[in-house]
Amino acid sequence: MTTELEMAQERLEPNVKDEIYWFVPDGKKHFIDPLTISVAASVLLSLFFTGVYEGLKDAAKTEGKQVGESLGKKAIELMRSAIAGDKPAEAEQVENKAKAAQEIVKGSDRVVTEVVFEKIEIDMQTEFATVMPANRAEALARHVRTSATKVIYKEVEQS
């Protein structure tokens, strides 16, 4: 895992730690350990990177009309899966998704890229609000976006 990706995950972990219990399914009790928090942060970053790649790829085809759809639902599913102890995404997979997002951002219009980032954040926020208070959902989605975009733009600027 790249240093930037590790730092992004570490920056996001305190936010995930504060909010992870909202993702525990009703009627279930789970002990959330540091590894689960780390995995959950990785899942959220991975989804954002996937959304960027797919969104920019689709934006080129559809002029940005359909971007970021259903990432929030997928985030909740994967967070619950991580809490349940299911196999997490491998660090290499997350890194590959980050690199794919970085590459597509290099060749994309900055305005379109920002629209994609915004739509992904809003989608995550909307879905998170189904399991947690709206203000907390907004903050978590914003932290995911901030952490992920730092990885994307740091690598782009170094190229």
C-alpha positions in Angstrom: 0.0 0.0 0.0 1.3 3.4 -0.9 2.2 5.9 1.8 -0.5 8.2 0.6 -3.1 5.5 0.8 -2.0 4.4 4.2 -2.2 8.0 5.4 -5.6 8.4 3.9 -6.8 5.3 5.7 -5.3 6.5 9.0 -7.0 9.9 8.6 -10.3 8.3 8.0 -10.1 5.7 10.8 -11.1 8.1 13.7 -14.2 9.1 11.8 -15.1 5.5 11.1 -14.5 4.6 14.7 -16.9 7.3 15.8 -19.6 6.1 13.4 -19.2 2.4 12.8 -21.8 1.3 15.4 -24.5 2.9 13.2 -23.8 0.2 10.6 -24.3 -2.7 13.0 -27.5 -4.4 11.9 -30.5 -4.0 14.3 -30.6 -6.7 17.0 -26.9 -7.6 16.6 -24.1 -6.7 18.9 -20.6 -6.7 17.8 -17.3 -6.0 19.3 -15.5 -3.6 17.0 -11.8 -4.0 17.1 -9.1 -1.8 15.5 -8.7 -4.2 12.5 -12.4 -3.9 11.7 -12.2 -0.1 11.8 -9.2 -0.2 9.5 -11.0 -2.6 7.1 -14.1 -0.4 7.1 -12.0 2.7 6.3 -10.4 0.8 3.5 -13.8 -0.3 2.2 -15.0 3.3 2.1 -11.9 4.6 0.3 -12.1 1.7 -2.2 -15.7 2.5 -3.0 -14.9 6.2 -3.6 -12.1 5.3 -5.9 -14.4 2.9 -7.8 -17.0 5.6 -8.0 -14.5 8.1 -9.4 -13.3 5.6 -12.1 -16.7 4.5 -13.1 -18.2 8.0 -12.9 -15.5 9.6 -15.1 -15.7 6.7 -17.5 -19.4 7.1 -17.7 -19.2 10.9 -17.8 -17.3 10.7 -21.0 -20.1 8.6 -22.4 -23.1 10.3 -20.9 -21.8 13.8 -20.3 -22.0 13.3 -16.5 -25.7 12.5 -16.3 -25.4 9.3 -14.3 -22.6 9.2 -11.7 -22.2 7.8 -8.3 -25.5 5.9 -8.2 -25.8 3.2 -5.6 -22.4 3.6 -4.0 -24.0 4.5 -0.7 -26.0 1.3 -0.6 -22.9 -0.7 -1.5 -21.0 1.1 1.3 -23.5 0.1 3.9 -23.5 -3.5 2.7 -19.7 -3.7 2.7 -19.5 -1.9 6.1 -21.9 -4.5 7.6 -19.9 -7.2 5.9 -16.7 -5.9 7.5 -18.3 -5.7 10.9 -19.5 -9.3 10.5 -15.9 -10.3 9.9 -16.3 -11.3 6.2 -13.2 -11.2 4.1 -12.1 -7.6 3.5 -10.8 -6.2 0.3 -7.1 -6.9 -0.1 -4.8 -3.9 0.3 -3.6 -4.5 -3.3 -7.1 -4.3 -4.6 -7.7 -0.9 -2.9 -4.3 0.3 -4.2 -5.3 -0.8 -7.8 -8.6 1.1 -7.5 -6.8 4.2 -6.3 -4.3 4.0 -9.2 -7.2 3.5 -11.7 -8.9 6.6 -10.2 -5.7 8.6 -10.4 -5.1 7.6 -14.0 -8.6 8.6 -15.2 -8.5 11.9 -13.3 -5.3 12.8 -15.2 -7.2 12.7 -18.5 -10.4 14.3 -17.2 -11.7 17.8 -17.1 -11.3 19.2 -13.5 -14.9 20.6 -13.4 -16.3 17.2 -14.5 -14.1 15.5 -11.9 -15.4 17.7 -9.1 -19.0 17.0 -10.2 -18.2 13.3 -9.9 -16.7 13.7 -6.5 -19.7 15.7 -5.3 -22.2 13.2 -6.6 -20.4 10.3 -5.0 -20.3 12.2 -1.7 -24.0 13.0 -1.9 -24.9 9.4 -2.7 -22.9 8.2 0.3 -24.4 10.8 2.5 -27.9 10.1 1.5 -27.6 6.3 2.1 -25.6 6.8 5.4 -28.5 9.0 6.6 -30.7 5.9 6.4 -28.8 4.3 9.3 -27.5 7.4 11.2 -28.4 11.0 11.9 -28.1 13.3 8.8 -25.4 15.6 10.2 -23.2 12.6 11.0 -23.9 11.0 7.6 -22.8 14.3 6.0 -19.6 14.5 8.0 -18.6 10.9 7.3 -19.3 11.2 3.6 -17.2 14.4 3.5 -14.3 12.7 5.4 -14.4 9.9 2.9 -14.2 12.3 0.0 -11.5 14.4 1.6 -9.3 11.4 2.4 -9.8 9.8 -1.0 -9.2 13.0 -3.0 -5.9 13.6 -1.2 -4.7 10.3 -2.5 -5.9 10.9 -6.0 -4.5 14.4 -6.4 -1.2 13.8 -4.6 -0.4 11.1 -7.1 -1.6 13.2 -10.0 0.6 16.2 -8.9 3.7 14.0 -8.7 3.3 12.7 -12.2 
